[in-house]
Amino acid sequence: MISFDEFGGMFRTFEHTAWRLETRRRYASDEETDTYTRFARGEDAGWDLDDPWCVSRREQSALGKRFERVRVVDDPPTLGQRYLLDNARRNRAVGEDIRNLWRSDAERLRLPAEDFWLFDSRVIARLHFDGDDRMTGVELITDPVEVLRACQVRDAAWHHAVAHDLFEGQVPSTE
């Protein structure tokens, strides 16, 4: 296990790719933000493209580093997943490539039901959550067999996932 500070530092020190699989139906940390509160009320979330997270993503992207993620989405999406679909506008504006995959497709592909980041195809940062969907820790994994499996998961998820712009058109309206 590594500290949250060490985990945060990995987003500055990786060399070429940071790839994430997001599988949860909700993230408690999202629900504690003003953007989530506004979104849940049906208002514009008010994404700040100049916050430290966005500035860091732009700086890293300008160095040629890639940020990619596949988000697994239920049908119909949960409120938390709808929030993340909206959040993708911010992520994409600062250099991330986000794709989405319906949960039924993820299950058919036998993707793991766990969240992780894969850095430079060499290191896994497996995210641990409690029963209330709060992140409790980050496990660093360098075992070659597990890393190879994560690379295979990435390749399958990325191949079958749908680009964010196209996926938005597939999501049923809440109205």
C-alpha positions in Angstrom: 0.0 0.0 0.0 1.2 3.5 -0.7 0.1 6.9 0.6 -2.3 9.1 -1.2 0.5 11.6 -1.6 2.7 9.0 -3.3 -0.2 8.0 -5.5 -0.7 11.7 -6.5 3.0 11.9 -7.4 2.7 9.1 -9.9 0.7 11.4 -12.2 3.8 13.7 -12.5 6.5 11.0 -12.7 5.1 8.5 -15.2 6.8 8.5 -18.5 4.2 8.0 -21.3 0.8 6.6 -20.3 -1.6 6.7 -17.4 -4.6 4.5 -18.1 -7.6 3.9 -15.9 -10.4 1.4 -15.6 -13.4 2.9 -13.7 -16.0 0.3 -12.7 -17.9 1.7 -9.7 -21.5 3.0 -9.8 -20.7 5.9 -7.6 -17.7 7.6 -5.8 -18.4 9.1 -2.4 -15.7 11.7 -3.0 -17.6 13.1 -6.0 -20.7 13.5 -3.9 -18.8 15.8 -1.6 -18.1 18.4 -4.2 -19.9 21.6 -5.2 -19.9 20.4 -8.9 -21.8 17.3 -7.9 -24.3 19.2 -5.8 -25.0 21.6 -8.8 -25.2 18.7 -11.2 -27.6 16.7 -9.0 -29.9 19.8 -8.9 -30.0 19.8 -12.7 -27.7 22.9 -12.9 -24.5 23.3 -14.9 -21.7 21.7 -12.8 -19.4 24.6 -13.3 -16.2 22.8 -14.1 -13.1 24.9 -13.3 -10.5 24.3 -16.1 -7.9 26.2 -14.1 -8.0 24.1 -10.9 -4.6 22.4 -10.0 -5.8 19.0 -11.3 -6.6 20.5 -14.7 -3.4 22.5 -14.9 -1.3 19.4 -14.1 -3.1 17.3 -16.7 -2.5 20.0 -19.4 1.2 20.3 -18.4 1.7 16.5 -18.6 -0.2 16.3 -21.9 1.9 19.1 -23.3 5.0 16.8 -22.6 3.4 14.2 -24.8 2.1 12.0 -22.0 -1.2 10.3 -22.5 -4.1 10.1 -20.0 -6.8 7.6 -21.0 -9.6 5.9 -19.2 -12.5 3.6 -19.8 -15.6 4.1 -17.7 -18.0 1.2 -17.2 -21.6 2.5 -17.3 -24.9 0.9 -16.2 -28.0 1.0 -18.3 -29.6 3.2 -17.2 -26.6 5.1 -15.8 -26.6 6.0 -12.1 -26.6 9.6 -11.0 -22.9 9.2 -10.2 -22.2 7.8 -13.7 -24.2 10.6 -15.3 -22.1 13.1 -13.3 -18.9 11.4 -14.7 -20.3 11.5 -18.2 -20.7 15.3 -17.8 -17.2 15.5 -16.1 -15.7 14.0 -19.2 -16.1 17.4 -20.9 -13.6 18.8 -18.4 -11.2 15.8 -18.6 -11.2 15.9 -22.4 -10.6 19.7 -22.4 -7.3 19.1 -20.5 -6.0 16.3 -22.6 -7.6 13.0 -21.5 -9.1 10.5 -23.9 -12.2 9.0 -22.3 -14.2 6.1 -23.6 -17.2 4.3 -22.2 -18.4 0.7 -22.0 -21.8 -0.6 -21.0 -21.5 -2.8 -17.9 -23.1 -5.7 -19.8 -20.3 -5.5 -22.4 -17.7 -5.3 -19.6 -19.2 -8.4 -18.0 -19.2 -10.2 -21.4 -15.6 -9.4 -21.8 -14.9 -10.6 -18.2 -13.3 -7.4 -17.2 -12.5 -7.1 -13.5 -14.9 -5.2 -11.3 -12.1 -3.2 -9.8 -10.7 0.3 -10.4 -7.1 0.7 -11.2 -4.6 2.9 -12.9 -1.9 1.4 -15.2 1.2 3.5 -15.5 3.6 3.0 -18.4 2.3 -0.6 -18.8 4.6 -1.5 -15.9 2.9 -0.5 -12.6 -0.7 -1.0 -11.4 -2.2 1.3 -8.8 -5.2 -0.7 -7.6 -7.8 1.5 -5.8 -9.5 0.1 -2.7 -12.9 1.3 -1.5 -15.0 0.6 1.5 -18.7 -0.3 1.6 -19.7 3.4 1.4 -17.7 3.9 -1.9 -14.9 5.9 -0.2 -11.4 5.2 -1.4 -9.5 3.7 1.5 -6.1 3.0 -0.1 -3.9 2.4 -3.1 -2.1 -0.8 -3.7 1.0 -0.7 -5.9 1.5 -3.8 -7.9 4.6 -4.6 -10.1 4.3 -8.3 -10.4 4.8 -9.0 -14.1 2.0 -11.5 -14.3 -0.5 -9.1 -12.8 0.8 -6.2 -14.9 0.4 -8.3 -18.1 -3.2 -9.1 -17.1 -3.9 -5.4 -16.6 -2.4 -4.7 -20.0 -4.7 -7.3 -21.5 -7.7 -5.8 -19.7 -6.7 -2.3 -21.0 -6.4 -3.6 -24.6 -9.8 -5.4 -24.5 -11.6 -2.5 -22.7 -10.1 0.1 -25.0 -10.9 -1.9 -28.2 -14.6 -2.3 -27.2 -15.2 1.0 -25.5 -17.0 3.8 -27.3 -15.6 7.3 -27.7 -17.2 9.7 -25.3 -18.9 11.8 -28.0 -20.5 8.8 -29.6 -21.4 7.2 -26.3 -23.3 10.3 -25.1 -25.8 9.7 -27.9 -26.5 6.2 -26.7 -27.4 7.2 -23.1 -31.1 7.4 -22.5 -32.4 10.8 -21.4 -33.6 11.2 -17.8 -36.5 13.4 -18.8 
